[in-house]
Amino acid sequence: MDIKSKKLKNKDKKEIINNVEQTEEENKRYISNEVYKDGANTVLGNKISIKRLSLLMIIFICVAYIISSIGGILNHPYLLKKDGFYLSEEFQYSINDIFRQIGAQTDYYKSEDYIKNGISNTDLNRAIDEDNRNIIQEQKDLINRLQSELDYNKKSSSNYEDKTSTSTTENFDEKLEVPQDVATLNDRLTREKEYLNELLSNQRERVKESLVSNKINGYNATKRKLERDYANMSYLAINEKENIVNTNVEVDQNDKEATFRAIKGLFIKYSEGGFLQVFMNGEDHTNKKLGEQIRSQFYSASNEFDFYNNLIYVSIPDNLQKTDVLSINYRNFLTSYKNVMIQLGILVAVIILLGLSYRSLRKTKISKLEEIYINKLDSIYLELRVGIVLIIYIISKSAGYNYNYRYYANGSVGYSYGLSMISILWSTGVCTIAVAAGYLVLKSIMRNKTMKSLKERSLVFKLYDSFNEAYKSSSNRKKAMTTFTILTGIEALGLFLICGVFSGDGLPIFVVTLMCVIFLNLITFLIINKRLAYLGTIVESTKNAINGNLNFDIPIRGRDSLSDLAYNINNMRAGLKKSIRNEMKSEQTKAELITNVSHDLKTPLTSIINYVDLLKKEEISPEVAKDYVEILDRKSQRLKVLIEDLFEVSKAASGTIELNIEKVDVNSLLRQSLAEMNDKIELTNLDFRCNIPSEKIYVLADGKRMWRIFENLISNIIKYSLGGTRVYVDVREENGKAEIQFKNISAYELNFDASELTERFKRGDESRHTEGSGLGLAIASSLTSLQGGTFDIEIDGDLFKVTVAFDITQ
């Protein structure tokens, strides 16, 4: 049977080993498969994330390009038409300049003959007044200059005399600057006066000649500008009032208008009385966009010159054969037109790419990078996110405008219209960043679909809740709103008076300033509300404390006096709760003390009374009486010890014990204590293992009280140690202290905190079957503290350890 059973056991062992090995192999294969799957999923996830980010980047660039292109085209819609040159800013600028030059030539200068013969007395007198002011200023400047030279010459003359009087043969050849004398300066002054008088003597003729010369030069400059810059233009300007005619073409005197109508292109007619007509290839465009723009430019020029009595014809042909501003601007316009057509083709391709990218994007999941940025945006208030979107829209629109304006706008001869790649990259880059930020903001807003989540992230609702929290009662809320309204009204009245609303320009300034003041008042009001709400929370917490409810904790907000107040109240609450706990514990300790004292004093006292009563009533033999007397003596001694211990622990706790501090050898005193209690130790079956060094260790203490500490600790070990166990008594030096350590195994379960053992009448034997008073450890702890030592108790299961430490002295 034994052999079979051994074989069966061996067989079972082999099967178990094989099963274990198979299980390990399966686990390895499973783990490797799972790792492969996890790795594959990670790689796949990374591929999906990269694909989505790439698609998003393509979409952002496409949207940015579309915004930039459409924005620029909308700002310059005339570039979509090949004949849109006449609606361009450049052409409108040229038309304005043409009207100004014609106005200056016909209304101001009129003609060269008119200038020579038509200088009015008013113009002449005005010029003479100006000339007089110039001559007077010249006289003042002359007098000041001569006075300065005179002062300088006086100083130089003094220096000259000093040098010549002290000169010697050694410095005889030195060149000295001889100052002009007063006579010379007077001669100069006389000559200057004669020159000024000569100017005044023929002033009228001189001023008239200068005035005529300047006007003729201005007239010729205007005529040359029209001939040079607008060589393709034909014009006729007639001033009926002065009978002045200015033109650059031969005109049929019988039908002046026919000459200009015969030119294919733009024809502008201004009739006497202020009526302007615009024709394009014979078609009336007066009330169309082209006519409105030309009329605007004409009236802008008429603010400087009076065209009311003039008749003006202007014609610009379609075929600009001569090289001038108009032909250069037209060629640049054609270049821009071609560029815009190319841009529209690219725009269509970009829109198709955008559609395909968006279709692919919908099949992918949101990436972790998107989640990170969206989560960060979620922490921003809703209104700020909306503001970001609006700012992004403005930036995008501005970038789109600048993008096209850089190569569409013109205003001077020779400006290149070439498509600027730098401007395209710049505007598209700015718009790409703006679109990406806008996408993340809109994505974060769309995530909060419920009204509750939107309210939680809304600054307005936060401020509203703060306002309600600060003013919970309706009366306070009404007072706050009334105060805010009155304050704003007073400020508005002050601004009304300061800005001068009654003057023409005061109202816009007043409105803008008032809006700023209301906004600043609102912000200030809400900040104050927030702090008042916090103050209300603190006040409410103090009310709870007054009513006895200490289960509150005021949140610390900010770094001001209110937060300091909240912090202090929290500390006061914690201290008060701790005081209440200590008071309750103290009351409980007093109750237990009274109970324990009553019990421990009552037990020997009852025995004494009973045995005394027996001695009185019974007729007993001397031997029995002797036993009773011994019992009475033992109980009396017990009662005496209890009373002495109670008095001593009371004195130790109150600090009224007189101490005789001296130099004490701890090792000798401990050996003496163990020797005196050796009889009691031998009555137990405890094995005392003492490790007391032979060298002396001195401390400053009361020898008598130290002996009492050791006696109490040894007595405690004898009473409460488990029989047959070892007791360890060790003395060692540690960090300048003498540590005396007692370790024993308790005979009772130590199911309480170690600190409770130093309480009065606390005993390890809670059933109180032993003769301990429960005061030994309390007395030892108090005596140790009074002498400047430390008394520590540690409990580890049934292991009980006491460590007494004193500073070592030499």
HUCOR-V956461 format. One record per pair of residues at least 12 apart in sequence whose C-alpha atoms are under 10 Angstrom apart, sorted by the first residue. I is the first residue (numbers start at 1). GAP is how many residues later the second one is. If there is no record, write none. Layout:
i: {I,I}
gap: {GAP,GAP}
//
This chain:
i: {45,45,46,46,48,48,48,48,48,49,49,49,49,49,49,49,50,51,51,51,51,52,52,52,52,52,52,52,52,52,52,53,53,53,53,53,53,54,54,55,55,55,55,55,55,55,55,56,56,56,56,56,56,57,57,57,57,57,58,58,58,58,58,58,59,59,59,59,59,59,59,59,59,59,59,59,60,60,60,60,60,60,60,60,60,60,60,60,61,61,61,61,61,61,61,61,61,61,62,62,62,62,62,62,62,62,62,62,62,62,62,63,63,63,63,63,63,63,63,64,64,64,64,64,64,64,64,64,64,64,64,64,65,65,65,65,65,65,65,65,65,65,65,65,66,66,66,66,66,66,66,66,66,66,67,67,67,67,67,67,67,67,67,67,67,68,68,68,68,68,68,68,68,68,68,68,68,68,68,68,68,69,69,69,69,69,69,69,69,69,69,69,69,69,70,70,70,70,70,70,70,71,71,71,71,71,71,71,71,71,72,72,72,72,72,72,72,72,72,72,72,72,73,73,73,73,73,73,73,73,73,74,74,74,75,75,75,75,75,75,76,76,76,76,76,76,76,78,78,79,79,79,79,79,79,79,79,79,80,80,80,80,80,80,81,81,81,82,82,82,82,83,83,83,83,83,84,84,84,84,84,85,85,85,85,85,85,85,85,86,86,86,86,86,86,87,87,87,87,87,88,88,88,88,88,88,88,88,89,89,89,89,89,90,90,90,90,90,90,90,90,90,90,91,91,91,91,91,91,91,91,92,92,92,92,92,92,92,93,93,93,93,93,94,94,94,94,94,94,94,94,95,95,95,95,95,95,95,95,95,96,96,96,96,96,96,96,96,96,97,97,97,97,97,98,98,98,98,98,98,98,98,98,98,99,99,99,99,99,99,99,99,99,99,100,100,100,100,100,100,100,100,100,101,101,101,101,101,101,101,102,102,102,102,102,102,102,102,102,102,102,102,102,103,103,103,103,103,103,103,103,103,103,104,104,104,104,104,104,104,104,105,105,105,105,105,105,105,105,105,105,105,105,106,106,106,106,106,106,106,106,106,106,106,106,106,106,106,107,107,107,107,107,107,107,107,107,107,107,107,108,108,108,108,108,108,109,109,109,109,109,109,109,110,110,110,110,110,110,110,110,110,110,111,111,111,111,111,111,111,112,112,112,112,112,112,113,113,114,114,114,114,115,115,115,115,115,115,115,116,116,116,116,116,116,116,117,118,119,119,119,119,120,121,123,123,124,124,124,124,124,124,125,125,125,127,127,127,127,127,128,128,128,128,128,128,128,130,131,131,131,131,131,131,132,132,132,135,135,135,135,136,138,138,139,139,139,142,142,142,143,143,146,146,146,146,147,149,149,149,149,150,150,150,150,150,150,152,152,153,153,153,153,153,153,154,154,154,154,155,156,156,156,156,157,157,157,157,157,158,159,160,160,160,160,161,163,164,223,223,223,226,226,227,227,228,228,228,228,229,229,229,229,229,229,229,230,230,230,230,230,230,230,231,231,231,231,231,231,231,231,231,231,232,232,232,232,232,232,232,232,232,232,232,232,232,233,233,233,233,233,233,233,233,233,233,233,234,234,234,234,234,234,234,234,234,234,234,234,234,235,235,235,235,235,235,235,235,235,235,235,235,235,236,236,236,236,236,236,236,236,236,236,236,236,236,237,237,237,237,237,237,237,238,238,238,238,238,238,238,239,239,239,239,239,239,239,240,240,240,240,240,241,241,242,242,243,244,245,245,245,246,247,247,247,256,257,257,257,257,259,259,260,260,260,260,260,261,261,261,261,261,261,261,262,262,262,262,263,263,263,263,263,263,263,264,264,264,264,264,264,264,264,265,265,265,265,265,265,265,265,265,265,265,266,266,266,266,266,266,266,266,266,266,266,266,267,267,267,267,267,267,267,267,267,267,267,267,268,268,268,268,268,268,268,268,268,268,268,269,269,269,269,269,270,270,270,270,270,270,270,270,270,271,271,271,271,271,271,271,272,272,272,272,272,272,273,273,273,273,273,274,274,274,274,274,274,275,275,275,276,276,276,276,276,276,276,277,277,277,277,277,278,278,278,278,278,278,278,279,279,280,280,280,280,281,281,324,324,325,325,325,325,326,327,328,328,328,328,328,329,329,329,329,329,329,329,329,331,331,332,332,332,332,332,332,332,332,332,333,333,333,333,333,334,335,335,335,335,335,336,336,336,336,336,336,336,336,337,337,338,339,339,339,339,339,340,340,340,343,370,370,370,371,371,371,373,373,373,373,374,374,374,374,374,374,374,374,374,375,375,376,376,376,377,377,377,377,377,377,377,378,378,378,378,378,378,378,378,379,379,380,380,380,380,380,381,381,381,381,381,381,381,381,382,382,382,382,382,382,382,382,382,382,382,383,383,383,383,384,384,384,385,385,385,385,385,385,385,386,386,386,386,387,388,388,388,388,388,389,389,389,389,389,389,389,389,390,391,391,392,392,392,392,392,392,392,392,393,393,393,393,394,395,395,395,395,395,396,396,396,396,396,396,396,396,396,397,397,398,398,398,399,399,399,399,399,399,399,399,400,400,400,400,400,400,400,401,402,402,402,402,403,403,403,403,403,403,403,403,403,403,404,404,404,404,404,405,406,406,406,406,406,407,407,407,445,462,463,463,463,463,463,464,464,465,465,466,466,466,466,466,466,466,466,466,467,467,467,467,467,467,467,467,467,468,468,468,469,469,469,469,469,469,469,470,470,470,470,470,470,470,470,470,470,470,471,471,471,471,472,472,480,480,481,484,484,484,484,485,485,487,487,488,488,488,488,488,489,489,491,491,491,491,492,492,492,492,492,492,492,493,495,495,495,495,495,495,496,496,496,496,496,497,498,499,499,531,531,531,531,531,532,534,534,534,534,534,534,534,535,535,535,535,537,537,537,538,538,538,538,538,538,538,538,538,539,540,541,541,541,541,541,541,542,542,542,542,542,545,545,545,549,550,550,550,550,550,551,551,551,552,552,552,553,553,553,553,553,553,553,554,554,554,554,554,555,555,556,589,589,589,590,592,592,592,593,593,593,593,594,595,596,596,596,596,596,596,597,597,597,597,597,597,597,599,600,600,600,600,600,600,600,600,600,600,601,601,601,601,601,601,602,603,603,603,604,604,604,604,604,604,604,604,604,604,605,605,605,605,605,606,607,607,607,607,608,608,608,608,608,608,608,608,608,609,610,611,611,611,611,611,612,612,612,614,615,615,638,638,638,641,642,642,642,642,643,645,645,645,645,645,645,646,646,646,646,646,646,646,648,648,648,648,649,649,649,649,649,649,649,649,649,649,650,650,650,650,651,651,651,652,652,652,652,652,652,652,652,652,653,653,653,653,653,653,653,654,654,655,655,655,655,656,657,657,657,658,658,659,659,659,659,659,659,659,659,660,660,660,660,660,660,660,661,661,661,661,661,661,661,661,662,662,662,662,662,662,663,663,663,663,663,663,663,663,663,663,664,664,664,664,664,664,664,664,664,664,664,665,665,665,665,665,665,665,665,665,665,666,666,666,666,666,666,666,666,666,666,666,666,666,666,666,666,667,667,667,667,667,667,667,667,667,667,667,667,667,668,668,668,668,668,668,668,669,669,669,669,669,670,670,670,670,670,670,670,670,670,671,671,671,672,672,673,673,673,673,673,673,673,674,674,674,674,674,674,674,676,677,677,677,677,680,680,680,681,681,681,681,682,683,684,684,684,684,684,684,685,685,685,685,685,685,685,686,686,686,686,686,686,686,686,686,686,687,687,687,687,687,687,687,688,688,688,688,688,688,688,689,689,689,689,689,689,690,690,690,690,690,690,691,691,691,691,691,691,691,692,692,692,692,692,693,693,693,693,697,697,697,697,697,697,697,697,698,698,698,698,698,698,698,699,699,699,699,699,699,699,699,699,700,700,700,700,700,700,700,700,701,701,701,701,701,701,701,702,702,702,702,705,705,705,705,705,705,706,706,706,706,707,708,708,708,708,709,709,709,709,709,709,709,709,709,709,710,710,710,710,711,711,712,712,712,712,712,712,713,713,713,713,713,713,714,714,714,714,715,715,715,716,716,716,716,716,716,716,716,717,717,717,717,717,717,717,718,719,719,719,719,719,719,719,720,720,720,720,720,720,720,720,720,720,720,721,721,721,721,721,721,721,721,721,722,722,722,722,722,722,723,723,723,724,725,725,725,725,726,726,726,727,727,727,727,728,728,728,728,728,728,729,729,729,729,729,729,729,730,730,730,731,731,731,732,733,733,733,733,734,734,734,735,735,736,736,736,736,736,737,737,737,737,737,737,737,738,738,738,738,738,738,738,739,739,739,739,739,739,739,739,739,740,740,740,740,740,740,741,741,741,741,741,741,741,742,742,742,742,742,742,743,743,743,743,743,743,743,744,744,744,744,744,745,745,745,745,745,745,745,746,746,746,746,746,746,746,746,747,747,747,747,748,748,748,748,749,749,749,749,749,749,750,750,750,750,750,750,750,750,750,751,751,751,751,752,752,753,753,753,754,754,754,754,754,754,754,755,755,755,755,756,756,757,757,757,757,757,757,757,758,758,758,758,758,758,758,758,758,758,758,758,759,759,759,759,759,759,759,760,760,760,760,760,760,760,761,761,761,761,761,761,762,762,762,762,762,763,763,763,777,777,777,780,781,781,784,784,784,785,785,787,788,788,788,789,789,789,789,790,790,790,790,790,791,791,791,791,792,792}
gap: {320,322,321,322,315,316,317,318,319,315,316,317,318,319,320,321,317,309,310,313,316,305,308,309,310,311,312,313,314,315,318,308,311,313,314,316,317,303,307,299,301,302,303,304,305,306,309,298,301,302,305,380,383,300,375,376,378,379,292,295,296,299,300,374,291,292,294,295,296,297,298,299,302,373,376,377,294,368,369,371,372,373,374,375,376,377,378,379,289,293,367,368,369,370,371,372,374,375,285,287,288,289,290,291,292,293,295,366,369,370,373,287,288,291,365,368,369,372,373,332,335,336,363,364,365,366,367,368,369,370,371,372,281,282,285,286,335,359,360,362,363,364,366,367,278,280,281,282,284,285,288,334,362,365,326,329,330,332,333,334,360,361,364,365,368,328,329,330,331,332,333,334,335,336,356,359,360,361,362,363,364,271,274,275,277,278,330,331,332,334,335,355,358,359,273,274,277,327,330,331,334,325,326,327,328,329,330,331,332,333,268,325,326,327,328,329,330,331,332,333,334,336,267,270,271,327,328,330,331,332,335,326,327,330,325,326,327,329,330,333,12,13,325,328,329,332,333,255,259,254,255,257,258,259,260,261,262,329,256,257,258,260,261,264,253,256,260,251,252,255,256,235,247,250,251,254,206,246,249,250,253,241,244,245,246,247,248,249,252,180,194,204,207,208,244,202,203,204,206,207,202,205,241,242,245,320,321,322,204,319,320,321,322,235,236,239,240,243,318,319,320,321,322,203,234,235,238,239,242,319,320,198,201,202,204,205,206,319,201,204,317,318,319,135,136,203,231,232,235,317,318,135,198,199,200,202,203,206,219,231,198,199,200,201,202,203,204,205,206,129,133,200,201,204,127,128,131,132,135,137,199,200,203,216,198,199,200,201,202,203,206,208,213,215,122,197,198,200,201,202,203,204,205,118,120,121,122,124,125,200,120,121,124,133,134,135,144,145,199,203,205,210,212,119,134,198,199,201,202,203,204,207,209,114,115,118,119,197,200,201,202,113,114,115,116,117,118,121,132,139,140,141,200,113,130,131,132,133,136,138,139,140,141,199,200,201,204,206,130,131,132,135,137,197,198,199,200,201,202,203,107,110,111,196,197,198,106,107,108,109,110,111,113,105,109,127,128,129,132,133,134,135,136,104,105,108,109,133,134,135,100,103,104,105,107,108,103,131,98,102,128,130,96,97,98,99,100,101,104,92,93,95,96,97,99,100,95,94,89,92,93,96,88,87,85,88,80,81,83,84,87,88,79,82,83,77,80,81,83,84,72,75,76,78,79,80,83,77,68,69,72,73,75,76,67,68,71,61,62,64,65,60,54,58,53,54,57,47,50,51,46,49,39,40,42,43,38,30,31,33,36,29,30,31,32,35,36,27,28,25,26,27,28,29,32,25,26,27,28,24,21,22,23,24,20,21,22,23,24,21,20,16,17,18,19,17,13,12,23,24,25,22,98,21,97,94,95,96,97,93,94,95,96,97,98,184,86,92,93,94,95,96,97,17,85,89,90,91,92,93,94,95,96,83,84,85,86,87,88,89,90,91,92,93,94,95,15,16,33,81,82,83,84,87,89,91,93,13,14,15,16,25,26,29,33,79,80,81,82,83,12,13,14,16,25,32,33,34,77,78,79,80,81,12,13,14,15,20,21,24,33,75,76,77,78,79,33,70,73,74,75,76,77,34,69,71,72,73,74,75,33,68,69,70,71,72,73,32,68,69,70,71,68,69,67,68,67,66,65,66,67,66,65,66,67,57,12,55,56,57,54,56,53,54,55,56,57,18,19,20,21,52,53,54,19,20,53,55,18,19,52,53,54,55,56,16,17,18,51,52,53,54,55,14,15,16,17,18,50,51,52,53,54,55,12,13,14,15,16,17,19,48,49,50,51,52,12,13,14,15,16,17,18,46,47,48,49,50,12,17,18,23,26,27,44,45,46,47,48,42,43,44,45,46,25,28,37,38,40,41,42,43,44,36,37,38,39,40,41,42,35,36,37,38,39,40,34,35,36,37,38,25,33,34,35,36,37,20,33,36,15,16,18,19,22,23,36,14,15,17,18,36,12,13,14,16,17,36,37,12,36,35,36,37,38,36,37,89,90,86,87,88,89,87,86,84,85,86,87,88,81,82,83,84,85,86,87,88,85,86,75,76,77,78,82,83,84,85,86,75,76,77,83,84,83,73,81,82,83,84,68,71,72,73,80,81,82,83,71,80,81,68,69,78,79,80,64,68,79,76,70,73,74,69,72,73,64,67,68,71,63,65,66,67,68,69,70,71,73,65,69,64,65,68,60,63,64,65,66,67,68,62,63,65,66,67,69,70,79,65,78,61,64,77,78,79,73,74,75,76,77,78,79,81,59,62,63,66,72,73,74,75,76,77,78,74,75,76,77,57,74,75,53,55,56,57,59,60,73,52,55,56,59,54,46,49,50,53,54,45,46,48,49,50,51,52,53,48,43,47,38,39,41,42,43,44,45,46,38,41,42,45,40,32,35,36,39,40,31,32,33,34,35,36,37,38,39,30,34,29,32,33,24,25,27,28,29,30,31,32,23,24,26,27,28,30,31,26,21,22,24,25,16,17,18,19,20,21,22,23,24,25,15,16,19,20,23,18,12,13,14,17,18,12,13,16,12,68,60,63,64,66,67,62,65,65,68,60,61,62,63,64,65,66,67,68,13,58,59,60,61,62,63,65,66,61,62,65,60,61,63,64,65,67,68,56,58,59,60,61,62,63,64,65,66,67,58,61,62,65,61,64,45,49,44,34,37,38,41,33,36,31,34,26,29,30,33,34,25,29,23,26,27,30,18,19,21,22,23,25,26,21,14,15,16,18,19,22,13,14,15,17,18,13,12,12,14,26,27,29,31,32,30,20,21,22,23,28,29,32,27,28,30,31,17,18,29,15,16,17,24,25,27,28,31,32,27,14,12,13,25,28,29,32,12,24,27,28,31,24,28,31,24,20,23,24,26,27,22,23,26,18,21,22,13,14,16,17,18,20,21,12,13,14,15,16,12,15,14,170,171,172,170,168,169,170,166,167,168,169,167,166,164,165,166,172,177,178,45,46,49,163,164,176,177,169,38,39,42,43,161,168,171,172,173,174,37,38,39,41,42,172,37,32,35,36,27,28,30,31,32,33,34,35,36,38,27,30,31,33,34,29,24,25,28,29,20,21,23,24,25,26,27,28,31,23,22,14,17,18,20,21,16,17,20,14,13,14,133,134,135,132,130,131,132,133,130,128,129,130,131,133,134,114,115,127,128,129,130,133,127,131,134,135,111,126,127,128,129,130,131,132,133,134,110,128,129,132,128,131,132,126,127,128,129,130,131,132,133,134,125,126,128,129,130,132,133,128,132,127,128,130,131,130,48,126,129,44,128,42,43,44,45,46,124,127,128,40,41,42,43,44,45,127,38,39,40,41,42,43,44,126,36,37,38,39,40,41,34,35,36,37,38,39,40,145,146,147,32,33,34,35,36,37,38,39,42,144,145,30,31,32,33,34,35,36,38,143,144,26,30,31,32,33,34,35,37,40,41,65,72,73,74,140,142,24,25,26,27,28,29,30,31,63,64,65,71,73,24,25,26,27,28,29,30,34,35,37,38,41,22,36,37,39,40,41,59,61,70,19,21,39,35,38,33,34,35,36,37,38,41,14,16,33,36,37,40,55,35,34,37,38,41,34,35,38,33,34,36,37,36,35,34,35,37,38,39,40,33,36,37,38,39,40,41,31,32,35,36,37,38,39,40,41,58,36,37,38,39,40,41,57,37,38,39,40,41,55,56,37,38,39,40,41,54,37,38,39,40,41,52,37,38,39,40,41,49,50,37,38,39,40,48,37,38,39,40,34,35,36,40,41,111,112,113,39,40,108,109,110,111,112,38,39,90,106,107,108,109,110,111,87,88,89,106,107,108,109,110,83,85,86,87,88,105,106,81,82,84,85,74,75,78,79,81,82,74,77,78,81,73,68,71,72,75,67,68,69,70,71,72,73,74,75,95,30,32,70,94,65,69,63,64,65,66,67,68,29,63,64,66,67,89,13,15,28,62,57,61,62,28,47,48,56,58,59,60,61,25,26,27,28,29,30,83,26,27,28,45,46,51,52,53,24,25,26,27,28,43,44,45,50,52,80,22,23,24,25,26,27,77,78,79,22,23,24,25,26,76,22,23,24,21,19,20,21,22,17,18,19,15,16,17,18,13,14,15,16,17,73,12,13,14,15,72,73,74,12,13,73,72,73,74,73,72,73,74,75,71,73,74,72,73,69,70,71,72,73,52,67,68,69,70,71,72,51,66,67,68,69,70,71,50,51,52,64,65,66,67,68,69,51,62,63,64,65,66,51,52,60,61,62,63,64,51,58,59,60,61,62,51,52,56,57,58,59,60,54,55,56,57,58,50,51,52,53,54,55,56,18,19,49,51,52,53,54,55,17,18,51,52,16,17,18,50,15,16,17,48,49,50,14,15,16,45,46,47,48,49,50,13,44,46,47,12,43,40,41,42,38,39,40,41,42,46,47,37,38,39,40,22,37,17,18,19,20,21,24,36,16,17,18,19,20,21,22,23,24,33,34,35,15,16,17,18,19,20,22,13,14,15,16,17,18,19,12,13,14,15,16,17,12,13,14,15,16,12,13,14,14,16,25,24,12,23,20,21,22,19,21,19,17,18,19,15,16,17,18,13,14,15,16,17,12,13,14,15,12,13}
//
